[in-house]
Amino acid sequence: MRSSRTEVLQGTLDLLVLKTLDSMGPMHGFGIAARIRQVSEDLLQLNQGTLYPALLRLEQRGWIVSRWGVSENNRRAKYYSLTRAGRKQLAEEAESWDRMSAVINRVLRTS
Amino acid sequence: MRELCRVLIRRVAAVFHHRHLEDDLDAELRSHLEMAVELNLRKGMTAEDARREALRAFGGVEQIKEAYRDQRGLPMMETALQDLRFGFRMLRRSPGFSTLAVLCLTLGIGANAAVFSWIEGILLRPYPLVTHQDRLLAVSGTNRGASGSSDVSWPDFLDLQRSCTLIDAFIAEKITGTTLSIGDRAQRVPGSIVSANYFDAIGVHPILGRGFEPGEDSGRNAHPVTVISHQMWRERFNGDPAILGKTQILNGLPHTIVGVAPEGFYGTFVGYAFQFWVPASMQAQFDAGLYKLEDRGARWIEGFVRLKPGVTPEQAQAEISAVAKRLETDYPETNRGRGIRLFPLWQTPFNNAGALLPTLGVALGVVGAVLFIACANVGNLLLVRSFARRHEMTVRLAIGAGRGRLVRQLLTEGLLLSALAAAGGLVVAFWLRDALVLLVPPRGGVALRLPGELDWRVLALSAGVGLLSTLLFGLVPAILTSNIDLAGALRSQSGGVVGARGRSWVRSSLVLVQMSLSFVLLVGAGLLIQSLQGIRSARPGFSTQGVLTTSIDLFTAGYDAQRAKNFQDELVDRVQALAGVESAAFSRMTPFSYRNYSSAPIAVEGYETPPDQQPTAEYNEVGPGYLATMGIPLLSGREFTRSDNETARLVAVVNEPMAAEYWRGEDPVGKRLQVKGRWMQVVGVARVSKYRNFLETPKPFFYVPLRQNFSSQAGLNIRTPQSRGAMASALVREIHALDPGVAPQEIITMREQVDRSTSSQRIGVALLGVFGGLALLLAAIGLYGVMSYAVSQSTRELGLRMALGARASDLLRLVMSRGLALTGGGVVLGAAAALGSTRLLGYLLYNVSPRDPLAFGSASVVMMIASLAACFLPAWRATRTDPVRALRH
């Protein structure tokens, strides 16, 4: 079970976060982590903590913004949401990811 | 790109909101963990398991925080700030050390910045408001077979202007002046005769009116127009906005004011602030009526060229030389052997740049040495501290600080010192920027203008020099510290031995270098003081006692030649009739004045001139009794009398070297000499004297009667035992009796006139004296530092010696001899360096050998005394060592 888990590639974490925020709307860090885990059906191994430097990086670039708010359980939490620039970035990255994986697939199949 | 900027801004902002963001991060991570725990509890885990699982899934909290912080701020900058804060704390903790170090460096950097600013303001960027100074070169004439440079004639100038294609503009200029009367006193103001393209070519636009128009520089006295300086406009015309079209009398002729130069423009002559400019067509009006615009043999222009962009000075020189060659073949009578040479502005031969160049070079060397000495001191101080802080450093290393981090910390402290010192140094430089002119006396009653220029280039260079030197000297302790061996450093610190080898060699050699550099400076100062004394007691070949001199400008007062001759004759009669006056005589020039002698090509009957050469000699136009008045002895023949006038035969008196060179030992009296194509009979031979300054070598020179070569702007020399003050009022009375509209210029003794010529030596003495003293003080501080450190590090040895029966005097001798050995080494090294370098002062030395034993000897004595003083306190402290405490330690 453990060995079939995959390490998250550097850089793909950004894509995952952006996509999550895109489909789920504003979320806090724990929520994002839980969602990634759930969607990947526990196959992605992610140290949840590494999410935070990534969130900061995205925020510094202006792709997401954060705001303190209150969670469903009445807990103070920082909510992240996608900006217009972030949406554009997501589209670009998703497209390049598709292209990349298609190329890699083709290479793997043909040899 | 925009994204990068945004990231950077946020990161920088984060550095300054450190505390707030840190709280934010804590809160966010805590809320994450709590949510995770809550979820786990809901899944049915025990409280402890829920917590452990949450932490496991999260990863190491502290590592994440660290990664987050690195992402958030600027880690490099944050550690730098940390170092800086720590550095400040260290400096504050030892205020004595910090003050001393900063003071040493401030003096060193300040002296350098001041000299840089002089070099910038006088040599490199001498002309404020003039554009493209980097493409400006000075133009001067050369004469084959003669050294030095000459001027350029107007026809040659026009031909060069027409023929050279690589040059944007030829700018002709000649310094001149006029006398403006202010009440009873006549005041000389400097101005300039320029070609019509002048203001356009240098890119200076008058704030009112215009510059000169093409064609205004041709014709004889055809365009009496002038552009006046901003200063003159403000002071003489009270800033009159309707000044254009008004007239100002210059040299007796009304000139229409057509423009006012912008504020801060002083013309293009190093040393003077020009007050007016006239076009070249007015040349004769300012040159005692001699019209030179059509005379190819009359060389009077000191000009500039502005190169076209991209043209090198070599290319321009090649083209100009080719044109000059052609002129030589086209006009052999006037141009044989004549060339044209370009000079960079800082070597300009005709203004004060060339004269100050060697002095500024010496100044640069001196302040460089002072900076080095100051840096060596700081280096030494840092070293001492790095040893004193060895314990601290060792502990830091032991608990895991990287060596790189320690080195960076020490360098930060060094940089902090140098930044403080650089700021202080710039303040010092700001005070000193105009100090140079204080050492140069006014000439002909006109104050000189020699400003320093503290522009960004000077600031950057000074800061760079300061930083570099501190880095260099901060690096030594840093490197030495990084060699600490952990075990050894924790051992006792006072087990050294006086004079032990080991790391102290670095400090000792620094002191050695300091001592030798100070020695060189002291020797230089000694040599210059001796030559100044030599000059003061030297005999220039004319009387310096009992002769007064002044100048009377009848040309400006509007006299024609005949009236001026009458006036001069009558005035001499009246002055000679005054009680106490032995004799009086006019002359166009007086020795050692700032003006130039006339110079002319000569031919001597019976003397074969080598082909391709044109002998020239300088001469003075003098009145009857001039040689007697000046106290210049006659060797044979007679001097001029009243009867050597316009109607009489042309005569001349030659000096000894001239007689020796052209008549080869025969008595030239009765022989003939041709000057500017006119034959003159030699009637006397005068003993050689100094003509311009003391350093000149004997050269051919002759005198002609003022009457036969008239100038209405002439000096009046009076031989009298009376004081200057008494004579001055009598003279003014006699002049006013003849014409109340004429006033004499400043009346001074010949002694004073001679003294004024020694300004370079005095600048040298001031520079070397002040900085030599400073260097010695710094070096003594360095020696003191080394010795007191050595004593403090060897208390155990000293205590042991005492316990074994050494007396206080033995210990005193031990420490003193060690200090003196350092000094002795410094003196030996310095003597070697001085023997090699003092000949650079050759141009300033009068009758003193650069290896003068007296200068070397007295410098050694001064060094010894200073180092005795520096070593005494540490040595005395050594004798106070308490053997019991020293040994128990």
Contacts between the chains, C-beta under 8 A, distances in Angstrom:
chain1	res1	chain2	res2	distance
A	28	B	31	7.3
A	28	B	32	7.6
A	28	B	35	7.8
A	29	B	28	6.6
A	29	B	32	5.3
A	30	B	31	7.4
A	30	B	32	4.6
A	30	B	35	4.3
A	30	B	36	6.3
A	33	B	32	7.8
A	34	B	39	7.7
A	47	B	57	7.5
A	47	B	58	6.9
A	47	B	59	3.4
A	47	B	64	7.9
A	48	B	32	7.1
A	48	B	36	7.5
A	48	B	57	5.4
A	48	B	58	4.8
A	48	B	59	6.8
A	49	B	29	7.7
A	49	B	58	4.6
A	49	B	59	4.0
A	49	B	60	7.2
A	49	B	61	6.8
A	49	B	63	7.7
A	49	B	64	3.6
A	50	B	59	6.4
A	50	B	64	6.8
A	50	B	67	7.5
A	52	B	25	7.7
A	52	B	28	7.1
A	52	B	29	7.0
A	52	B	64	6.1
A	52	B	68	5.4
A	53	B	64	7.1
A	53	B	67	4.8
A	53	B	68	4.9
A	53	B	70	7.9
A	53	B	71	4.5
A	56	B	68	6.1
A	56	B	71	5.1
A	56	B	72	5.9
A	57	B	71	5.8
A	60	B	6	7.2
A	60	B	7	4.7
A	60	B	10	4.9
A	60	B	11	7.0
A	60	B	71	7.7
A	61	B	3	5.7
A	61	B	6	7.1
A	61	B	7	6.2
A	62	B	3	7.0
A	62	B	6	5.7
A	71	B	31	7.8
A	71	B	35	7.1
A	73	B	35	7.5
A	73	B	38	6.9
A	75	B	31	5.9
A	75	B	34	6.6
A	75	B	35	6.6
A	76	B	27	7.0
A	76	B	31	6.1
A	77	B	28	7.6
A	77	B	31	4.8
A	77	B	32	8.0
A	77	B	35	7.4
A	78	B	24	7.9
A	78	B	27	7.9
A	78	B	28	4.9
A	78	B	31	7.4
